[in-house]
């Protein structure tokens, strides 16, 4: 694509160098990528500033750069180019905000696929993944070709792409959207993380509907204060960014939207507060939940094969959004009967001999509390909580989670999650500070922790393995090592079955 066409709609402060008929074959924010005729977009991050890596980018093939300040020639390193034939100075496109520019450039480069799609975005501390799956199921039932973009990757009928981030960076995002358009997808249900909002990843996408699930403590390593974290999410809910908002009326922070007003068409859902959509007559059992749903004055009798009040919230928020997206009430009601939990979201696993494991992604104080409370409802014996906390992340939540586990579980095993560049023992010690009694042990090796707990379970006991969910790795010292809670449980089950078969054969001889 010609550079002049690529930047045509940008708010440009200045251009230094030639534009002419310069052709751009690749766009990147990574100065280490070696691509001929590339456009390098310099962004300021928490730890690094892309403006300091322009020299490397141009050496690796960048013939144009997008920057927020003019880069002196001495910092570029003289004449550069694509390594073939004539060398030339890179063209500098100076903009006010390179993050916003990146999103616009990426969309243009990939043919503006966002203009061919209808978007639903879900933000909140907890419940994003489950709500996205429930909403996608409702839209599918309504005959709408839908893809999910979120923490479990990109999923659509017949396809799956892995993703390292809940909300991909703009270049990957718009490339993915173009692929989905080519696959016939019409609707996108996207998890929108607080980081994505702070880093302006979706600022150039107009959503048909945005959902706010809740706001509880998380990511304070990045946002520093709860007010800053909450404001980042709440500020997204404006007429500039979406047509409809679907907001949890029972969440304390979300109530600020009602109080302050935004001029946005907002529909509230809840259980305990006055709402446009609300659930009543909730009956809980270990295997399912029944409730009556008033969906904007349409009455639905819901029988969901899922446990937990949090799944009632996820269901009614998805139903409200589905209605905004054109789904019929009958289709929504049919889909509710078939809802299934996504992988790693309160998945109940039969370990054998009347013993149960629960695998969940819960990694915040609020989510851990809700998962343990729900697990108590299916537990007739002891409930064992097994969890850790992520390294290089919010340290303030660690002792809080320790206190919650001690309060709600009969016994706790503190273990490793994704330690990243922290010592797992240090993380565990931080969690331990919130625990006052002695009904816990520490086993840093998560595999050993799982094996130990499963070997100690008695009939009717439930072990809750929290934090990893459906993740297929552990992040240790910057390396993602293959790992799965589910695989470790399966290994134990196979070992248990072999032991049982062996002892049974001996007994019957």
LUMVO-734814 format. One record per residue (C-alpha): residue in one letter; x negated, y negated, z negated. Coordinates in nm, 4 decimals, decimal comma. Layout:
<nudrens>
> residu/c1/c2/c3
> a/X/Y/Z
...
</nudrens>
This chain:
<nudrens>
> residu/c1/c2/c3
> x/0,0000/0,0000/0,0000
> x/-0,1209/-0,3476/0,0793
> x/-0,2354/-0,5452/-0,2227
> x/-0,0272/-0,8467/-0,1194
> x/0,2880/-0,6328/-0,1222
> x/0,1957/-0,4702/-0,4529
> x/0,1714/-0,8014/-0,6374
> x/0,4428/-0,9865/-0,4490
> x/0,6876/-0,9905/-0,7417
> x/0,4336/-1,0494/-1,0192
> x/0,4057/-1,3687/-1,2204
> x/0,0494/-1,4508/-1,1146
> x/-0,1493/-1,7326/-1,2749
> x/-0,4379/-1,7228/-1,0289
> x/-0,6037/-1,5129/-0,7604
> x/-0,9810/-1,5050/-0,7199
> x/-1,1117/-1,3415/-0,4068
> x/-0,9644/-1,2103/-0,0858
> x/-0,6281/-1,0410/-0,0512
> x/-0,5967/-1,0222/0,3268
> x/-0,4987/-0,6724/0,4339
> x/-0,6710/-0,5043/0,1436
> x/-0,5205/-0,1582/0,0996
> x/-0,4639/0,0010/-0,2423
> x/-0,4606/0,3803/-0,2548
> x/-0,4493/0,4298/-0,6313
> x/-0,3604/0,2372/-0,9470
> x/-0,5186/0,3076/-1,2835
> x/-0,5763/0,1797/-1,6376
> x/-0,8683/0,4191/-1,6861
> x/-1,2029/0,2692/-1,5832
> x/-1,3575/0,6173/-1,5683
> x/-1,1305/0,7393/-1,2894
> x/-1,3205/0,7682/-0,9625
> x/-1,0814/0,6670/-0,6872
> x/-1,1564/0,4861/-0,3639
> x/-0,9682/0,1610/-0,2981
> x/-0,8183/0,1520/-0,6463
> x/-0,6455/-0,1248/-0,8400
> x/-0,7666/-0,1338/-1,1996
> x/-0,5331/-0,2889/-1,4577
> x/-0,7183/-0,4106/-1,7670
> x/-0,5157/-0,3803/-2,0878
> x/-0,5933/-0,4781/-2,4438
> x/-0,5565/-0,1898/-2,6888
> x/-0,6009/-0,1422/-3,0612
> x/-0,9546/-0,0081/-3,0310
> x/-1,0673/-0,1088/-2,6822
> x/-1,0161/-0,3932/-2,4377
> x/-0,9976/-0,2904/-2,0736
> x/-1,1469/-0,6248/-1,9731
> x/-1,4793/-0,4987/-2,1091
> x/-1,4788/-0,2062/-1,8665
> x/-1,4267/-0,3861/-1,5377
> x/-1,7868/-0,3157/-1,4308
> x/-1,7305/0,0589/-1,4747
> x/-1,3986/0,0460/-1,2906
> x/-1,5416/-0,1331/-0,9890
> x/-1,8352/0,1055/-0,9737
> x/-1,5824/0,3899/-0,9619
> x/-1,3924/0,2471/-0,6681
> x/-1,1735/-0,0422/-0,7825
> x/-1,1484/-0,3061/-0,5100
> x/-0,9051/-0,5218/-0,7080
> x/-0,8446/-0,5838/-1,0771
> x/-0,5501/-0,7166/-1,2762
> x/-0,6707/-0,9155/-1,5767
> x/-0,5496/-1,1712/-1,8284
> x/-0,8628/-1,3866/-1,7935
> x/-1,1161/-1,4520/-1,5202
> x/-1,4039/-1,2037/-1,5322
> x/-1,7438/-1,3679/-1,4625
> x/-1,9378/-1,2120/-1,1784
> x/-2,2172/-1,1127/-1,4171
> x/-1,9674/-0,8918/-1,6070
> x/-1,8517/-0,7287/-1,2877
> x/-2,2019/-0,6421/-1,1805
> x/-2,2304/-0,8107/-0,8436
> x/-2,0833/-0,6698/-0,5267
> x/-1,8780/-0,3544/-0,5634
> x/-1,6434/-0,1461/-0,3555
> x/-1,5351/0,1994/-0,2573
> x/-1,8774/0,3494/-0,2103
> x/-1,8331/0,3729/0,1671
> x/-1,9581/0,1142/0,4103
> x/-1,9323/-0,2532/0,3292
> x/-1,9528/-0,3666/-0,0333
> x/-1,7413/-0,6566/-0,1527
> x/-1,6409/-0,8391/-0,4676
> x/-1,3184/-0,7165/-0,6269
> x/-1,0148/-0,9392/-0,6004
> x/-0,9041/-1,0670/-0,9400
> x/-0,5315/-1,0993/-1,0045
> x/-0,4937/-1,3056/-1,3223
> x/-0,1640/-1,2617/-1,5066
> x/-0,0208/-1,3646/-1,8420
> x/0,0489/-1,0090/-1,9628
> x/-0,1235/-0,7146/-1,7976
> x/0,1034/-0,4618/-1,9715
> x/0,4113/-0,6110/-1,8121
> x/0,2236/-0,6342/-1,4837
> x/0,1286/-0,2677/-1,5088
> x/0,4916/-0,1570/-1,5327
> x/0,5951/-0,3731/-1,2361
> x/0,2987/-0,2646/-1,0238
> x/0,3595/0,1037/-1,1013
> x/0,7249/0,0747/-1,0053
> x/0,6416/-0,0985/-0,6765
> x/0,3590/0,1433/-0,5937
> x/0,5917/0,4438/-0,6262
> x/0,8790/0,2915/-0,4314
> x/1,0856/0,1486/-0,7186
> x/1,2484/0,4793/-0,8162
> x/1,4085/0,3113/-1,1192
> x/1,6504/0,1375/-0,8840
> x/1,7872/0,4756/-0,7754
> x/1,8497/0,6102/-1,1262
> x/2,0812/0,5539/-1,4231
> x/1,9019/0,5408/-1,7577
> x/1,9997/0,6287/-2,1126
> x/1,7372/0,5519/-2,3773
> x/1,7212/0,6851/-2,7317
> x/1,5132/0,5248/-3,0032
> x/1,4969/0,5916/-3,3767
> x/1,2700/0,7572/-3,6287
> x/1,4455/1,0942/-3,6198
> x/1,6896/1,2726/-3,3927
> x/1,5664/1,1447/-3,0560
> x/1,4869/1,4850/-2,9077
> x/1,8034/1,6640/-3,0182
> x/2,0222/1,3734/-2,9111
> x/1,8544/1,3632/-2,5704
> x/1,9184/1,7346/-2,5154
> x/2,2802/1,7055/-2,6294
> x/2,3447/1,4064/-2,4037
> x/2,1815/1,5780/-2,1063
> x/2,4020/1,8838/-2,1623
> x/2,7142/1,6649/-2,1638
> x/2,6102/1,4909/-1,8425
> x/2,5312/1,8256/-1,6816
> x/2,8792/1,9500/-1,7746
> x/3,0156/1,6366/-1,6070
> x/2,8343/1,7286/-1,2851
> x/2,5631/1,4653/-1,3134
> x/2,2101/1,5737/-1,2162
> x/2,0050/1,4781/-1,5186
> x/1,6436/1,4896/-1,6372
> x/1,5049/1,4481/-1,9886
> x/1,1829/1,2585/-2,0595
> x/1,0571/1,2973/-2,4149
> x/0,8373/1,4680/-2,6686
> x/0,8940/1,8111/-2,5112
> x/0,7881/1,6835/-2,1707
> x/0,9940/1,6185/-1,8580
> x/1,2740/1,8683/-1,8012
> x/1,5347/1,9055/-1,5283
> x/1,7115/2,1938/-1,3566
> x/1,4372/2,4088/-1,2147
> x/1,1473/2,2018/-1,3400
> x/0,9271/2,1115/-1,6342
> x/0,6262/1,8834/-1,6645
> x/0,4237/1,8634/-1,9880
> x/0,3580/1,5244/-2,1460
> x/0,1134/1,4067/-2,4118
> x/0,3326/1,1143/-2,5180
> x/0,6972/1,0832/-2,6166
> x/0,7328/0,7978/-2,3668
> x/0,4735/0,8189/-2,0859
> x/0,2586/0,5203/-1,9906
> x/0,4072/0,3182/-1,7017
> x/0,1916/0,4598/-1,4211
> x/0,2734/0,8192/-1,5145
> x/0,6335/0,7256/-1,5916
> x/0,7115/0,5680/-1,2543
> x/0,5249/0,8412/-1,0677
> x/0,7396/1,0934/-1,2540
> x/1,0570/0,8997/-1,1763
> x/0,9686/0,9107/-0,8063
> x/0,9254/1,2890/-0,8275
> x/1,2608/1,3243/-1,0024
> x/1,4374/1,1153/-0,7358
> x/1,2922/1,3465/-0,4723
> x/1,4358/1,6410/-0,6686
> x/1,7834/1,4916/-0,6512
> x/1,8006/1,3678/-1,0114
> x/2,0467/1,0833/-1,0677
> x/2,0369/1,0277/-1,4448
> x/1,7450/0,9937/-1,6853
> x/1,7811/1,0553/-2,0589
> x/1,4656/0,9163/-2,2162
> x/1,3216/0,9143/-2,5657
> x/1,1942/0,5615/-2,6243
> x/0,9371/0,5536/-2,9039
> x/0,8604/0,2504/-3,1181
> x/0,5087/0,2499/-2,9726
> x/0,6539/0,2412/-2,6209
> x/0,8606/-0,0631/-2,7130
> x/0,5680/-0,2397/-2,8796
> x/0,3467/-0,1688/-2,5780
> x/0,6142/-0,2778/-2,3276
> x/0,6239/0,0539/-2,1433
> x/0,9909/0,0255/-2,0487
> x/1,0315/-0,3519/-2,0275
> x/1,1074/-0,3409/-1,6557
> x/1,3790/-0,0741/-1,6839
> x/1,7435/-0,1737/-1,7323
> x/1,9223/0,0965/-1,9293
> x/2,2883/0,1717/-1,8877
> x/2,3024/0,2677/-2,2543
> x/2,0624/0,2583/-2,5487
> x/2,1067/0,4678/-2,8635
> x/1,9722/0,3854/-3,2106
> x/1,9690/0,6982/-3,4295
> x/1,8135/0,5627/-3,7501
> x/1,5161/0,3746/-3,8902
> x/1,3181/0,5305/-4,1749
> x/0,9511/0,5185/-4,2741
> x/0,6981/0,6220/-4,0120
> x/0,4073/0,4816/-3,8094
> x/0,3078/0,2206/-4,0666
> x/-0,0542/0,2799/-3,9644
> x/0,0410/0,0966/-3,6429
> x/0,3204/-0,1395/-3,7498
> x/0,1876/-0,2129/-4,1036
> x/0,5304/-0,2969/-4,2505
> x/0,8794/-0,1493/-4,2316
> x/1,0178/-0,4841/-4,1197
> x/0,7783/-0,4955/-3,8245
> x/0,8610/-0,1352/-3,7343
> x/1,2356/-0,1980/-3,7599
> x/1,2210/-0,5254/-3,5669
> x/1,0433/-0,3541/-3,2786
> x/1,3357/-0,1158/-3,2400
> x/1,6132/-0,3627/-3,3135
> x/1,4812/-0,6245/-3,0712
> x/1,5186/-0,3766/-2,7841
> x/1,8956/-0,3958/-2,8227
> x/1,9726/-0,6944/-2,6029
> x/2,1677/-0,7662/-2,2875
> x/1,8387/-0,8022/-2,1012
> x/1,7489/-0,4398/-2,1667
> x/2,0802/-0,2519/-2,1553
> x/2,4505/-0,2649/-2,0772
> x/2,5837/-0,0678/-2,3761
> x/2,4409/0,0034/-2,7204
> x/2,5367/0,3060/-2,9310
> x/2,4329/0,2464/-3,2918
> x/2,4413/0,4511/-3,6146
> x/2,6701/0,2528/-3,8449
> x/2,5495/0,4468/-4,1499
> x/2,1864/0,3389/-4,1132
> x/2,0854/0,0437/-4,3318
> x/1,8594/-0,1196/-4,0729
> x/2,1047/-0,0620/-3,7901
> x/2,3643/-0,2571/-3,9862
> x/2,1529/-0,5650/-3,9171
> x/2,2652/-0,5510/-3,5545
> x/2,6273/-0,5762/-3,6639
> x/2,5486/-0,8618/-3,9018
> x/2,3308/-1,0645/-3,6657
> x/2,5103/-0,9954/-3,3419
> x/2,3367/-0,9794/-3,0050
> x/2,6113/-1,0448/-2,7522
> x/2,5636/-0,6849/-2,6421
> x/2,8556/-0,4459/-2,5974
> x/2,7889/-0,2278/-2,9021
> x/2,9687/0,0900/-3,0034
> x/2,9102/0,2186/-3,3551
> x/2,9182/0,5820/-3,4632
> x/2,9052/0,7334/-3,8092
> x/3,0534/0,9421/-4,0839
> x/3,0749/0,7110/-4,3832
> x/3,1064/0,3590/-4,2361
> x/3,3781/0,2043/-4,0173
> x/3,2907/0,3122/-3,6636
> x/3,4204/0,3321/-3,3084
> x/3,3284/0,7004/-3,3022
> x/3,3375/0,9007/-3,6239
> x/3,3458/1,2546/-3,7590
> x/3,5854/1,3724/-4,0296
> x/3,6860/1,7007/-4,1961
> x/3,3313/1,8338/-4,1704
> x/3,2979/2,2019/-4,2635
> x/2,9458/2,3375/-4,2921
> x/2,8298/2,6976/-4,2796
> x/2,4872/2,8560/-4,2273
> x/2,5544/2,9287/-3,8600
> x/2,7747/2,6428/-3,7443
> x/2,9475/2,3148/-3,8242
> x/3,3115/2,2274/-3,7618
> x/3,4506/1,8754/-3,7578
> x/3,7112/1,6516/-3,6037
> x/3,5700/1,3818/-3,3777
> x/3,7453/1,0549/-3,3056
> x/3,5715/0,9512/-2,9849
> x/3,6993/0,5989/-2,9156
> x/4,0528/0,7151/-3,0111
> x/4,0189/1,0472/-2,8282
> x/4,0525/1,3315/-3,0798
> x/3,8237/1,6327/-3,0310
> x/3,8079/1,9436/-3,2496
> x/3,4402/2,0381/-3,2522
> x/3,2879/2,3755/-3,3290
> x/2,9100/2,3393/-3,3026
> x/2,6706/2,6317/-3,3328
> x/2,4257/2,4173/-3,5291
> x/2,3567/2,3531/-3,8966
> x/2,3090/2,0225/-4,0735
> x/2,4785/1,6881/-4,1049
> x/2,2013/1,5369/-3,8927
> x/2,3299/1,7429/-3,5990
> x/2,6766/1,5949/-3,6492
> x/2,5191/1,2514/-3,6067
> x/2,3225/1,3668/-3,3025
> x/2,6361/1,5140/-3,1447
> x/2,8632/1,2145/-3,1934
> x/2,6000/0,9657/-3,0761
> x/2,5460/1,1729/-2,7602
> x/2,9214/1,1987/-2,7038
> x/2,9639/0,8226/-2,7322
> x/2,6790/0,7601/-2,4875
> x/2,8128/1,0228/-2,2464
> x/3,1449/0,8385/-2,2331
> x/2,9575/0,5154/-2,1497
> x/2,7823/0,7016/-1,8683
> x/3,1066/0,8140/-1,7082
> x/3,1538/1,1640/-1,8488
> x/3,5134/1,2701/-1,9073
> x/3,6381/1,3571/-2,2544
> x/3,7209/1,7158/-2,1463
> x/3,3646/1,7679/-2,0199
> x/3,2199/1,6307/-2,3437
> x/3,4409/1,8607/-2,5518
> x/3,3428/2,1667/-2,3460
> x/2,9713/2,0892/-2,3707
> x/2,9850/2,0458/-2,7497
> x/3,0808/2,4127/-2,7854
> x/2,7627/2,5148/-2,6022
> x/2,5068/2,2847/-2,7656
> x/2,1786/2,4444/-2,8669
> x/1,8940/2,3055/-3,0723
> x/1,5820/2,2164/-2,8702
> x/1,2720/2,4159/-2,9496
> x/1,1229/2,3167/-3,2831
> x/1,4375/2,1448/-3,4086
> x/1,5774/2,3488/-3,6972
> x/1,5184/2,6803/-3,5213
> x/1,6188/2,9710/-3,7455
> x/1,4043/3,2829/-3,7022
> x/1,4899/3,6228/-3,8480
> x/1,1650/3,7501/-3,9971
> x/1,3112/4,0894/-4,0859
> x/1,4346/4,2586/-4,4021
> x/1,6843/3,9739/-4,4715
> x/1,4106/3,7101/-4,4728
> x/1,4336/3,3895/-4,2742
> x/1,1994/3,1269/-4,1343
> x/1,2986/2,7784/-4,0181
> x/1,0718/2,5872/-3,7783
> x/1,1262/2,2138/-3,7521
> x/0,9408/1,9070/-3,6282
> x/1,0181/1,7132/-3,9490
> x/0,7181/1,4904/-4,0143
> x/0,8674/1,1911/-4,1947
> x/1,0073/1,1617/-4,5485
> x/1,3647/1,1268/-4,4235
> x/1,3486/1,4165/-4,1776
> x/1,1793/1,6486/-4,4276
> x/1,4463/1,5693/-4,6845
> x/1,7292/1,6407/-4,4410
> x/1,5734/1,9638/-4,3155
> x/1,5153/2,0981/-4,6661
> x/1,8692/2,0053/-4,7718
> x/2,0082/2,1844/-4,4663
> x/1,7875/2,4883/-4,5219
> x/1,9182/2,5119/-4,8775
> x/2,2603/2,5713/-4,7270
> x/2,1460/2,8928/-4,5576
> x/1,9311/3,0119/-4,8470
> x/2,0522/3,2635/-5,1047
> x/1,7136/3,3267/-5,2616
> x/1,4061/3,1054/-5,2963
> x/1,3275/2,8290/-5,0513
> x/0,9602/2,7749/-4,9669
> x/0,8466/2,4520/-4,8028
> x/0,5308/2,4597/-4,5880
> x/0,4057/2,1348/-4,4389
> x/0,1196/1,8907/-4,3901
> x/0,0836/1,5386/-4,2541
> x/-0,0847/1,4070/-3,9418
> x/-0,4343/1,2662/-3,9683
> x/-0,5186/0,9065/-3,8732
> x/-0,1544/0,8140/-3,9244
> x/0,0631/0,6536/-4,1928
> x/-0,0981/0,7545/-4,5249
> x/0,1711/0,5910/-4,7383
> x/0,4295/0,8550/-4,6494
> x/0,2131/1,1475/-4,7660
> x/0,2822/1,1382/-5,1424
> x/0,6466/1,0552/-5,0712
> x/0,6799/1,3756/-4,8700
> x/0,5049/1,5693/-5,1455
> x/0,7595/1,4446/-5,3979
> x/1,0508/1,5324/-5,1692
> x/0,9265/1,8856/-5,1149
> x/0,8667/1,9383/-5,4863
> x/1,2179/1,8181/-5,5651
> x/1,4080/2,0170/-5,3031
> x/1,2066/2,3383/-5,2568
> x/1,1469/2,6132/-5,5079
> x/0,7840/2,6285/-5,4046
> x/0,5598/2,4308/-5,1700
> x/0,2542/2,5237/-4,9682
> x/0,0499/2,2227/-4,8591
> x/-0,1332/2,2889/-4,5348
> x/-0,2688/2,1241/-4,2208
> x/-0,0689/1,9589/-3,9438
> x/-0,2652/1,7667/-3,6783
> x/-0,5633/1,6450/-3,8827
> x/-0,7182/1,4699/-3,5830
> x/-1,0398/1,3085/-3,7122
> x/-0,9520/1,3325/-4,0812
> x/-1,0555/1,6054/-4,3198
> x/-0,7474/1,8277/-4,3789
> x/-0,8348/1,8506/-4,7476
> x/-0,8200/1,4709/-4,7771
> x/-0,4738/1,4649/-4,6222
> x/-0,3526/1,7427/-4,8522
> x/-0,4901/1,5608/-5,1560
> x/-0,2939/1,2509/-5,0536
> x/0,0266/1,4574/-5,0368
> x/-0,0540/1,6164/-5,3714
> x/-0,0547/1,2743/-5,5422
> x/0,3234/1,2676/-5,5149
> x/0,3676/1,6009/-5,6921
> x/0,3965/1,6117/-6,0710
> x/0,4434/1,9817/-6,1425
> x/0,2552/2,2970/-6,0513
> x/0,5010/2,4746/-5,8205
> x/0,2719/2,4485/-5,5198
> x/-0,0543/2,5739/-5,3741
> x/-0,2917/2,4397/-5,1095
> x/-0,3954/2,6434/-4,8031
> x/-0,5560/2,4145/-4,5460
> x/-0,5652/2,6739/-4,2655
> x/-0,2108/2,6667/-4,1258
> x/-0,2299/3,0191/-3,9819
> x/-0,3315/3,1566/-4,3199
> x/-0,0624/2,9505/-4,4906
> x/0,2092/3,0956/-4,2685
> x/0,0843/3,4520/-4,3095
> x/0,0593/3,4092/-4,6872
> x/0,4115/3,2692/-4,7219
> x/0,5758/3,5287/-4,4986
> x/0,4015/3,8107/-4,6855
> x/0,5438/3,6833/-5,0156
> x/0,9051/3,6393/-4,9050
> x/1,1719/3,8495/-5,0720
> x/1,5148/3,9358/-4,9273
> x/1,7375/3,6248/-4,8951
> x/1,4354/3,3885/-4,9135
> x/1,3904/3,1098/-4,6586
> x/1,0561/2,9600/-4,5544
> x/1,0654/2,6176/-4,3896
> x/0,7663/2,5415/-4,1672
> x/0,7807/2,1676/-4,1010
> x/0,5807/1,9204/-3,8960
> x/0,4736/2,1080/-3,5843
> x/0,8051/2,2139/-3,4340
> x/0,7580/2,3181/-3,0722
> x/0,4052/2,1808/-3,0364
> x/0,1645/2,4217/-2,8701
> x/-0,1569/2,2872/-3,0192
> x/-0,3326/2,1505/-3,3240
> x/-0,5258/1,8258/-3,2754
> x/-0,8567/1,8809/-3,4588
> x/-1,1548/1,6466/-3,4135
> x/-1,0162/1,5205/-3,0844
> x/-0,9647/1,8692/-2,9401
> x/-0,6190/2,0168/-2,8821
> x/-0,6577/2,3764/-2,9890
> x/-0,3825/2,6178/-2,8752
> x/-0,1482/2,6871/-3,1663
> x/0,2213/2,7566/-3,2312
> x/0,4194/2,8135/-3,5516
> x/0,6458/3,0445/-3,3535
> x/0,3536/3,2562/-3,2348
> x/0,2205/3,2912/-3,5873
> x/0,5619/3,4045/-3,7091
> x/0,5870/3,6544/-3,4224
> x/0,2435/3,7922/-3,5053
> x/0,3591/3,8539/-3,8604
> x/0,6830/4,0163/-3,7430
> x/0,4933/4,2558/-3,5169
> x/0,2570/4,3424/-3,7998
> x/0,5520/4,3905/-4,0338
> x/0,7302/4,6177/-3,7863
> x/0,4201/4,8305/-3,7349
> x/0,3773/4,8651/-4,1097
> x/0,7441/4,9544/-4,1460
> x/0,7305/5,2112/-3,8639
> x/0,4154/5,3674/-4,0070
> x/0,5547/5,3964/-4,3593
> x/0,8879/5,5227/-4,2216
> x/0,7168/5,7966/-4,0188
> x/0,5156/5,9096/-4,3190
> x/0,8289/5,9149/-4,5331
> x/1,0218/6,1379/-4,2859
> x/0,7521/6,3924/-4,2261
</nudrens>
